[in-house]
Amino acid sequence: MNKQRVWVTTAWVGCAMVLIAILAVAAVSFDKDIVKPLFLEYVTGGVMVGGLIVFIAAWFLPDRKNWRGITLMVWGLIAVTSPWFGLLFLLPWAIVGIALPLVIAILLRQSRLTQPAIA
């Protein structure tokens, strides 16, 4: 498997981790009875790990020096640093959620560029 393809796949995994965590928080906000005491800590950890994975994967992509790579790195950094805002962690998560379609579009493009050619 191509090294670039591995990093694109890794970025997809990190993006999925962040998306699942944000969707879990959205689901819990409607039904607070299913929340366990450490729910927020686990979800925040998932967002941080997913953001870190996206940042590291974006660093190793060949397009890291153009706007697409920079967008992926900034998105990952916002996800990683979101707990530092304390109780205002939802503001960075809102930015991450709003930018998610752009990140998915960038990752789709990267996936198409790194696909092996069919002879």
C-alpha positions as CSV (number, residue, x, y, z in Angstrom):
1,M,0.0,0.0,0.0
2,N,1.2,3.5,-0.9
3,K,2.5,5.6,2.1
4,Q,0.4,8.5,1.1
5,R,-2.7,6.3,1.0
6,V,-1.9,5.1,4.5
7,W,-1.9,8.7,5.8
8,V,-5.2,9.5,4.0
9,T,-6.8,6.5,5.6
10,T,-5.4,7.5,9.0
11,A,-6.9,11.0,8.6
12,W,-10.2,9.4,7.8
13,V,-10.0,7.4,11.0
14,G,-9.3,10.5,13.0
15,C,-12.1,12.4,11.3
16,A,-14.5,9.6,12.1
17,M,-13.5,9.5,15.7
18,V,-14.2,13.3,16.1
19,L,-17.5,12.9,14.2
20,I,-18.7,10.0,16.4
21,A,-17.8,11.9,19.6
22,I,-19.6,15.1,18.5
23,L,-22.7,13.1,17.4
24,A,-22.7,11.3,20.8
25,V,-22.7,14.7,22.6
26,A,-25.5,15.9,20.4
27,A,-27.6,12.7,21.1
28,V,-27.0,13.0,24.8
29,S,-28.0,16.6,24.9
30,F,-31.6,15.4,24.0
31,D,-31.7,12.6,26.5
32,K,-29.7,13.3,29.6
33,D,-30.8,10.1,31.4
34,I,-28.2,8.0,29.5
35,V,-25.3,10.0,30.7
36,K,-22.8,8.3,33.0
37,P,-20.6,10.4,35.3
38,L,-17.5,10.1,33.1
39,F,-19.2,10.5,29.7
40,L,-17.9,13.9,28.9
41,E,-14.3,13.0,29.8
42,Y,-14.4,10.0,27.5
43,V,-16.0,11.9,24.6
44,T,-13.5,14.8,25.1
45,G,-10.7,12.3,25.0
46,G,-12.1,10.8,21.8
47,V,-12.2,14.3,20.1
48,M,-8.6,15.0,21.3
49,V,-7.2,11.7,20.0
50,G,-9.1,12.0,16.7
51,G,-7.9,15.6,16.2
52,L,-4.3,14.6,17.0
53,I,-4.6,11.7,14.5
54,V,-5.9,14.1,11.8
55,F,-3.1,16.6,12.5
56,I,-0.3,14.0,12.3
57,A,-1.8,12.5,9.2
58,A,-2.1,15.9,7.6
59,W,1.5,16.6,8.4
60,F,2.6,13.6,6.4
61,L,0.3,14.2,3.4
62,P,2.0,15.6,0.2
63,D,-0.4,18.6,0.1
64,R,0.4,19.8,3.6
65,K,1.8,23.1,2.4
66,N,-1.2,24.3,0.4
67,W,-4.6,25.5,1.8
68,R,-6.0,21.9,2.0
69,G,-3.2,20.6,4.2
70,I,-3.2,23.7,6.4
71,T,-7.0,23.4,6.8
72,L,-6.7,19.8,8.0
73,M,-3.9,20.7,10.4
74,V,-5.8,23.7,11.8
75,W,-9.0,21.5,12.2
76,G,-7.0,18.9,14.0
77,L,-5.4,21.5,16.3
78,I,-8.8,23.0,17.2
79,A,-10.1,19.6,18.0
80,V,-7.0,18.8,20.2
81,T,-7.1,22.1,22.1
82,S,-10.8,22.3,22.6
83,P,-10.7,21.0,26.3
84,W,-8.4,23.9,27.2
85,F,-11.4,26.2,26.9
86,G,-13.0,24.7,30.0
87,L,-16.7,24.9,30.0
88,L,-16.6,26.7,26.7
89,F,-15.4,23.6,24.9
90,L,-18.6,23.6,22.8
91,L,-17.5,26.7,20.9
92,P,-14.4,25.0,19.4
93,W,-16.6,21.9,18.8
94,A,-19.0,24.1,16.9
95,I,-16.2,25.3,14.7
96,V,-15.0,21.7,14.2
97,G,-18.6,20.7,13.3
98,I,-19.1,23.6,10.9
99,A,-15.8,22.9,9.2
100,L,-16.5,19.1,9.0
101,P,-18.0,19.2,5.5
102,L,-14.9,21.0,4.2
103,V,-12.6,18.5,5.9
104,I,-14.6,15.6,4.4
105,A,-14.4,17.2,0.9
106,I,-10.6,17.6,1.3
107,L,-10.2,14.0,2.4
108,L,-12.4,12.7,-0.5
109,R,-10.1,14.6,-2.9
110,Q,-7.0,13.2,-1.2
111,S,-8.5,9.7,-1.4
112,R,-9.1,10.1,-5.1
113,L,-5.6,11.4,-5.8
114,T,-3.9,8.6,-3.9
115,Q,-6.0,5.7,-5.5
116,P,-3.9,3.3,-7.4
117,A,-4.3,3.5,-11.1
118,I,-6.1,0.7,-12.8
119,A,-4.1,-0.5,-15.8
